[in-house]
Amino acid sequence: MNTQTPTVTEILPMVIKMQPDIIMTDDQFFDFCQLNRDFRIERNQFGDLLIMSPTGSETDERNFNLIVQLGIWTKKDGTGVGFGSSGGFTLPNGAVRSPDAAWIKKERWEAIPTEQRKKFAPICPDFVVELRSETDSLKTLQEKMEEYIENGVKLAWLIDRKQQKVYIYRPIQPVEELDHPQTLNGEDILPGFVLDLREIW
């Protein structure tokens, strides 16, 4: 009887090169994403499109638990606004990214004109979370976390369910690696927020 666990292959995003021959405006990119809702689409700082397949049901269920916990704290705290994995943000370097969960201080969010908030708002969140699925490339996600920090994120968590590790990113600090923690603390960015990882693992 074969008891070996099947190997899961990491899947990299499909990269569609665009520039310099094709330059898609922000509005065109937004419309393109709306026409292709079955895919997770991001854009890097060079204008290339990154096409990713939807996550599996189990990963999405874990991500839902994460968002619910963040949402309950956000509503109770009242100082910011929370976002799920469907929203995109245009970072200062021009990339458009959609973290699995994000939080932005209310005054920063409300300073953005309403029309710009309806699309991929030109803002870098204060806090982001990425949840690694079995097929996600760890290296690709780590590069994305570095980009978030370089563009203004103050606290970022990369939760690796595959290895049951968490990588914590903060500005001007080395990455902190935790092995199978049970909780994560929002520190001074989200004071009082504690994520129960038992619902995520």
C-alpha positions as CSV (number, residue, x, y, z in Angstrom):
1,M,0.0,0.0,0.0
2,N,1.4,3.4,-1.0
3,T,1.3,5.8,1.9
4,Q,3.5,8.5,0.4
5,T,2.0,12.0,0.4
6,P,1.6,13.3,-3.2
7,T,4.0,16.1,-4.1
8,V,2.3,19.4,-4.7
9,T,3.9,21.5,-7.4
10,E,4.3,25.2,-6.9
11,I,2.5,27.3,-9.5
12,L,4.0,30.6,-10.6
13,P,1.8,33.4,-11.9
14,M,1.6,33.6,-15.7
15,V,3.4,36.8,-16.7
16,I,2.2,38.8,-19.7
17,K,4.7,41.3,-20.9
18,M,3.2,44.6,-22.0
19,Q,5.6,47.5,-22.1
20,P,7.1,49.3,-24.0
21,D,4.8,48.2,-26.9
22,I,1.5,48.2,-25.0
23,I,0.8,50.6,-22.2
24,M,-2.4,50.0,-20.3
25,T,-3.8,52.9,-18.4
26,D,-5.1,52.5,-14.9
27,D,-8.7,52.7,-16.1
28,Q,-8.0,50.1,-18.9
29,F,-6.4,47.8,-16.4
30,F,-9.3,48.1,-14.0
31,D,-11.8,47.3,-16.8
32,F,-9.6,44.4,-17.9
33,C,-9.8,42.9,-14.4
34,Q,-13.6,43.4,-14.3
35,L,-13.9,41.5,-17.6
36,N,-11.8,38.6,-16.2
37,R,-13.2,38.2,-12.7
38,D,-12.5,34.4,-12.7
39,F,-8.8,35.2,-12.4
40,R,-6.7,37.0,-9.8
41,I,-4.9,39.6,-11.7
42,E,-2.1,42.0,-10.5
43,R,0.2,44.3,-12.3
44,N,3.9,44.8,-11.3
45,Q,5.9,48.0,-11.3
46,F,7.0,47.4,-14.9
47,G,3.5,47.2,-16.3
48,D,3.5,43.4,-16.7
49,L,0.3,41.5,-16.0
50,L,0.4,38.7,-13.4
51,I,-2.4,36.1,-13.9
52,M,-3.1,33.7,-11.1
53,S,-5.8,31.0,-10.8
54,P,-8.3,31.3,-8.0
55,T,-7.3,29.7,-4.7
56,G,-8.6,26.3,-3.6
57,S,-11.7,26.1,-1.4
58,E,-9.7,25.1,1.7
59,T,-7.3,28.1,1.4
60,D,-10.2,30.5,0.8
61,E,-12.0,29.1,3.9
62,R,-8.9,29.8,6.0
63,N,-8.6,33.3,4.4
64,F,-12.3,33.9,5.3
65,N,-11.5,33.1,9.0
66,L,-8.6,35.5,8.9
67,I,-10.7,38.3,7.4
68,V,-13.5,37.7,9.9
69,Q,-11.1,38.1,12.8
70,L,-9.6,41.3,11.3
71,G,-13.1,42.6,10.5
72,I,-14.4,42.1,14.0
73,W,-11.4,44.0,15.5
74,T,-11.6,46.7,12.8
75,K,-15.3,47.4,13.6
76,K,-14.7,47.5,17.3
77,D,-11.5,49.6,17.1
78,G,-13.0,52.2,14.6
79,T,-9.7,53.8,13.6
80,G,-9.4,52.2,10.2
81,V,-10.9,50.3,7.4
82,G,-10.4,46.7,6.4
83,F,-10.2,44.9,3.0
84,G,-10.5,41.4,1.7
85,S,-8.6,39.7,-1.1
86,S,-10.7,41.1,-4.0
87,G,-9.6,44.7,-3.6
88,G,-6.6,46.1,-5.3
89,F,-4.3,49.0,-4.4
90,T,-2.1,51.0,-6.7
91,L,1.3,51.3,-4.8
92,P,3.6,54.3,-5.1
93,N,5.9,52.3,-7.5
94,G,3.0,51.8,-9.9
95,A,2.3,48.2,-9.1
96,V,-1.3,47.1,-8.4
97,R,-1.5,44.5,-5.7
98,S,-4.3,42.6,-4.0
99,P,-3.2,41.3,-0.6
100,D,-5.3,38.6,1.1
101,A,-6.3,41.0,3.8
102,A,-5.4,44.7,4.4
103,W,-6.1,47.6,6.8
104,I,-5.7,51.3,6.3
105,K,-6.0,54.2,8.8
106,K,-9.4,55.9,8.3
107,E,-8.0,59.4,7.8
108,R,-5.6,58.1,5.1
109,W,-8.4,56.3,3.3
110,E,-10.9,59.2,3.6
111,A,-8.3,61.6,2.1
112,I,-8.6,59.7,-1.2
113,P,-11.2,61.2,-3.6
114,T,-14.4,59.0,-3.8
115,E,-14.0,58.3,-7.5
116,Q,-10.5,57.0,-7.0
117,R,-11.7,54.7,-4.2
118,K,-14.1,53.0,-6.6
119,K,-11.2,51.5,-8.6
120,F,-7.7,50.5,-7.5
121,A,-7.1,53.3,-5.0
122,P,-3.7,55.0,-5.1
123,I,-2.6,54.0,-1.6
124,C,-0.4,51.6,0.2
125,P,-2.1,49.9,3.1
126,D,-0.7,50.2,6.6
127,F,-1.0,46.5,7.2
128,V,-1.2,43.5,4.9
129,V,-1.5,39.7,5.2
130,E,-0.7,37.1,2.5
131,L,-1.8,33.5,3.1
132,R,0.3,31.0,1.2
133,S,-1.5,28.1,-0.3
134,E,0.1,24.7,-1.1
135,T,0.8,25.8,-4.7
136,D,2.1,29.3,-4.1
137,S,5.8,30.0,-4.6
138,L,7.3,31.1,-1.3
139,K,10.0,33.1,-3.0
140,T,7.4,35.0,-5.1
141,L,5.4,35.8,-2.0
142,Q,8.5,36.9,0.0
143,E,9.4,39.3,-2.9
144,K,5.8,40.7,-2.8
145,M,6.1,41.3,1.0
146,E,9.4,43.2,0.5
147,E,7.7,45.3,-2.1
148,Y,4.9,46.2,0.3
149,I,7.4,47.3,2.9
150,E,9.4,49.3,0.4
151,N,6.1,51.1,-0.6
152,G,5.0,52.1,2.9
153,V,3.4,49.1,4.6
154,K,4.2,49.3,8.3
155,L,3.5,45.7,9.3
156,A,3.1,42.6,7.0
157,W,2.5,39.0,7.8
158,L,3.2,36.1,5.4
159,I,1.4,33.1,6.8
160,D,2.9,29.9,5.3
161,R,0.3,27.1,6.0
162,K,2.4,24.7,4.1
163,Q,5.3,24.8,6.6
164,Q,3.2,26.3,9.5
165,K,5.5,29.3,9.7
166,V,4.9,33.1,9.8
167,Y,7.3,35.7,8.4
168,I,6.8,39.1,9.9
169,Y,8.0,42.2,7.9
170,R,8.6,45.6,9.4
171,P,10.3,48.7,7.9
172,I,14.1,48.8,8.4
173,Q,14.2,45.6,10.4
174,P,15.2,42.0,9.5
175,V,12.4,39.6,8.7
176,E,11.2,37.7,11.8
177,E,10.4,34.0,11.3
178,L,8.1,32.2,13.7
179,D,7.6,28.4,13.8
180,H,4.0,27.3,14.3
181,P,2.8,30.2,16.5
182,Q,-0.7,30.0,17.9
183,T,-1.4,33.8,17.8
184,L,-0.1,36.9,16.1
185,N,-0.1,40.3,17.7
186,G,-1.0,43.5,15.8
187,E,1.7,45.5,17.7
188,D,1.4,49.3,17.7
189,I,-0.1,49.3,14.1
190,L,-3.2,47.4,15.1
191,P,-3.2,47.8,18.9
192,G,-5.2,45.1,20.7
193,F,-5.6,42.9,17.6
194,V,-4.7,39.2,18.1
195,L,-5.1,36.8,15.3
196,D,-5.9,33.2,16.4
197,L,-3.9,31.0,14.0
198,R,-5.6,27.8,15.2
199,E,-8.4,28.7,12.7
200,I,-5.9,29.3,10.0
201,W,-3.6,26.3,10.2
